[in-house]
């Protein structure tokens, strides 16, 4: 998917919501456990109920790998279902991969070519040759960790490296890489002021923002400091939406939660 | 596996060789492609031919994920084969994972509990709560990236952070984490002098060392600067061993290559 197509979808749906499909068998409605593929059935119901309110879905691969072969199968079925039924959706494999060049190439092939995700999240620690293989695919994207929303973000990401925080150095260096126009970045919502610094370095890039809601970040604050002329934000919500109800009405309740966020987003977009 | 068991194995085999099982279907002998599970058949033959010369095997998950479901199945069969037939071997899932706490817990469960690897490699960028979940398992280990062997290592890992390189900061911070005695570290062989710095911070830890051989590192230099009283090194070799021959004699040739390295190691161990 091109960035222009993503932007068009955002304006058409009046939403820049990404729904995280982090499916834990201990948290989904009990009646689904009797089906052949509970994880896929859960995802399918959530997607069908929310696809007009969200522009992106993001399965985190950890939740699928944790179930071994059957989990990997559920992931494959989920991305194929999305691509077949909702081709306008921007899909993200939240995998946080990164390895030496030839190995990153294998990961890139797995997620962007074979599984046909639109994008995959990547970790920056190993530098240029660990990320560039993810940027070789036309109309595909790598979403690199810059400043994450967890407590451990402050262990290294905000260390002072030659006068600037490491995450700023990571951003500045990454824009020099080949095909860097295909890069997007993970920037956590927990401190909205950081978005001002981020936007000085990558004014035009899309930012994937976790940490709104459950983790305490404010949507309006993030938009105030992080939004650009093309919106440039994908706000992720996972648990607050997909686990809105543990009963048979889970998809309906997920839609209600997604709708609340979409309405907030609609107001923000019309106020610009 | 306890560290003491690993050390005992090293002394018994006179080897601290780790063999990387990075299996690419384009590089394995053609006759294996007719078997039901070529990747597993390749691994099984390599393992059977070299298990007395190596103390560790390290499948890199990228090479399995690249083949989707069948690749994941080959990975499962490989680790189960190792655990069933060679329980003395120290197994490493080279996955370079790392995510927010509850998500890292899912990865840790997948590799250390379900698949029963002895260890998994992890990335440090997201800090403490992304790594600690991997340290919760008794007699299991997380092997954290410190200084890698690729070109991109010098993009961020050697940046000056408050007076010391980032990789030193990563090492120093990590030893304060809960169960940090279960941490090992990836330190590339490309610049042997770095081992002196690393040993000042983690004198007792095991180091997993890629980059000897194909990538240009010298075994004797690494041992000179990196070895400690308990050896404390696992030297990885992948392609030079497993692709020693593209013909039917691949396992035999792999054994010859592994044997050359093991003999060097045996001399180094007896000279100490």
Interface residues (C-beta under 8 A of the other chain):
Chain A: X22 X24 X60 X62 X63 X65 X66 X68 X69 X72 X73 X76 X94 X96 X97 X98 X99 X100 X101 X103 X104 X106 X107 X109 X110 X114 X115 X123 X124 X125 X126 X127 X128 X129 X130 X131 X145 X148 X149 X150 X151 X152 X153 X154 X155 X156 X157 X159 X160 X161 X162 X166 X169 X170 X173 X210
Chain B: X22 X24 X60 X62 X63 X65 X66 X68 X69 X72 X73 X76 X96 X97 X98 X99 X100 X101 X103 X104 X106 X107 X109 X110 X114 X115 X123 X124 X125 X126 X127 X128 X129 X130 X131 X145 X148 X149 X150 X151 X152 X153 X154 X155 X156 X157 X159 X160 X161 X162 X166 X169 X170 X173 X210
